[in-house]
Amino acid sequence: MSSLKSQEVEEVLVVYFTDAKILDEARIALIGKELMDMAASAATSKKMVLNFQGVQFMSSAMIGKLVLLNKKCKTDGVVLKFCAISPNVLEVFKITRLNKVFEIFADEDKAVKSFKKGGGWFG
């Protein structure tokens, strides 16, 4: 059973988690592999958003997978953003200071629209 769903929204690959609790090691390994595959498929649009809506808990092993995903995205030139993170999970991001590493938005709409914002004369 797939642990992720995805759809294209305004040329951005949006990825959704299907589990409320991401704690099981085997499940985390599967999610990690699926995330890497999705990052590879996002290499064409160069834009990816992880939507954490519904995720209430995740283990530190899952956070490790997100760090690895971030490295892969940087290597492949894919811009990665997060959205809809529950207070419990966001607290873990703050404790680990990953809220400074990842661009986090309140909801999917804001995350997707953030890709459209240009800057300067030609933005």
C-alpha positions as CSV (number, residue, x, y, z in Angstrom):
1,M,0.0,0.0,0.0
2,S,1.3,3.4,-0.9
3,S,2.1,5.7,1.9
4,L,2.0,8.9,-0.2
5,K,-0.4,10.4,-2.8
6,S,0.5,13.2,-5.2
7,Q,-1.0,15.6,-7.7
8,E,0.2,18.4,-9.9
9,V,-1.1,21.8,-8.8
10,E,-0.2,24.8,-11.0
11,E,3.0,23.0,-12.2
12,V,4.0,22.1,-8.6
13,L,4.2,18.5,-7.5
14,V,2.2,18.3,-4.2
15,V,2.8,15.2,-2.1
16,Y,0.4,14.1,0.6
17,F,1.0,11.6,3.5
18,T,-1.6,9.0,4.1
19,D,-0.6,8.1,7.7
20,A,-1.5,10.1,10.8
21,K,1.4,8.6,12.7
22,I,4.7,7.9,11.0
23,L,6.5,5.8,13.6
24,D,7.1,2.3,12.2
25,E,10.6,1.7,10.8
26,A,9.5,-0.3,7.8
27,R,6.9,2.3,6.9
28,I,9.4,5.1,7.2
29,A,11.8,3.2,4.9
30,L,8.9,2.9,2.4
31,I,8.0,6.5,2.7
32,G,11.7,7.5,2.3
33,K,11.9,5.6,-1.0
34,E,8.7,7.0,-2.3
35,L,9.8,10.5,-1.5
36,M,13.1,10.0,-3.3
37,D,11.2,8.7,-6.3
38,M,8.8,11.6,-6.3
39,A,11.7,14.1,-6.0
40,A,13.1,12.5,-9.1
41,S,9.8,12.9,-10.9
42,A,9.7,16.6,-9.8
43,A,13.0,17.2,-11.5
44,T,11.1,18.5,-14.6
45,S,9.0,21.1,-12.9
46,K,11.7,21.8,-10.2
47,K,8.9,22.5,-7.6
48,M,7.7,20.2,-4.8
49,V,5.5,20.7,-1.8
50,L,5.1,18.2,1.0
51,N,1.6,18.6,2.6
52,F,1.6,17.3,6.1
53,Q,-2.1,17.7,6.7
54,G,-3.4,14.8,8.9
55,V,0.1,13.9,10.1
56,Q,0.0,14.1,13.9
57,F,3.3,12.3,14.9
58,M,6.5,11.3,13.2
59,S,9.6,9.7,14.6
60,S,13.1,11.2,14.4
61,A,13.9,8.5,11.7
62,M,11.3,10.2,9.5
63,I,12.8,13.5,10.1
64,G,16.1,12.0,8.9
65,K,14.4,11.0,5.7
66,L,13.2,14.6,5.2
67,V,16.7,15.9,5.6
68,L,18.0,13.3,3.0
69,L,15.1,14.4,0.7
70,N,16.1,18.0,1.1
71,K,19.7,17.1,0.1
72,K,18.5,15.2,-3.0
73,C,16.2,18.1,-4.0
74,K,19.1,20.6,-3.7
75,T,21.3,18.4,-5.8
76,D,18.6,18.0,-8.5
77,G,17.7,21.7,-8.4
78,V,14.2,21.0,-7.1
79,V,12.8,23.6,-4.7
80,L,11.2,21.9,-1.7
81,K,8.6,23.5,0.5
82,F,6.4,22.1,3.4
83,C,2.9,23.0,4.4
84,A,0.0,22.2,6.8
85,I,2.3,21.0,9.6
86,S,0.5,20.1,12.9
87,P,1.6,21.9,16.1
88,N,3.1,18.6,17.4
89,V,5.2,18.0,14.4
90,L,6.1,21.7,14.0
91,E,7.4,21.7,17.6
92,V,9.9,18.9,16.7
93,F,11.0,21.0,13.7
94,K,11.6,23.9,16.0
95,I,13.5,21.9,18.6
96,T,15.8,20.5,15.8
97,R,15.9,23.9,14.2
98,L,14.7,22.4,10.9
99,N,12.1,25.1,10.7
100,K,15.1,27.3,9.7
101,V,16.2,24.8,7.0
102,F,12.8,24.1,5.4
103,E,10.4,26.7,4.0
104,I,7.2,26.1,5.8
105,F,3.8,27.5,4.9
106,A,0.4,27.4,6.8
107,D,-1.5,25.8,3.9
108,E,-1.1,24.3,0.5
109,D,-2.4,27.3,-1.3
110,K,0.2,29.6,0.2
111,A,3.0,27.1,-0.5
112,V,2.0,26.7,-4.2
113,K,1.5,30.4,-4.7
114,S,4.9,31.1,-3.2
115,F,6.5,29.7,-6.3
116,K,4.9,32.4,-8.4
117,K,6.4,35.2,-6.5
118,G,9.2,36.8,-8.5
119,G,11.4,39.6,-7.5
120,G,12.7,42.7,-9.0
121,W,12.0,44.0,-12.5
122,F,11.7,40.7,-14.2
123,G,10.0,38.6,-11.4
